[in-house]
Amino acid sequence: MVNVEFVPDKKVVVHQVYRFGSKEELAKRIVGFGQNKPVFWCDGVLFVYFTNNTDLDREEYFKGTWHWDALLYADMPKYSESVELEDGSYKGVKLMVLDYSGFDVFKDVMKWLRSRKA
């Protein structure tokens, strides 16, 4: 029989934080980076994070520490399945939003984020 062991995350290290005034501003920045990947929602916050995925980052991750090079976010009180841009050269671009409110690590990061805004 296979031995199953649960090793929870211990720490998230956030190196840079960028707040945007609206979910549309955040979506434009993500699209401007050449990304068309899903963004995440948890506890009233729309966000995306970036990692370098270096060997050191991977080694730390398997020990329970995530390194986020950048956390970009905007307030979004209610969950929606997507953010659609409606102006300028981004008109019609739609980003999928994934609900991560069921994940403890993201709930803890959002709690930390709110505490530093106060």
Order of alpha helices (4+ residues) and beta strands (2+ residues): beta-beta-alpha-beta-beta-alpha-beta-beta-beta-beta-alpha
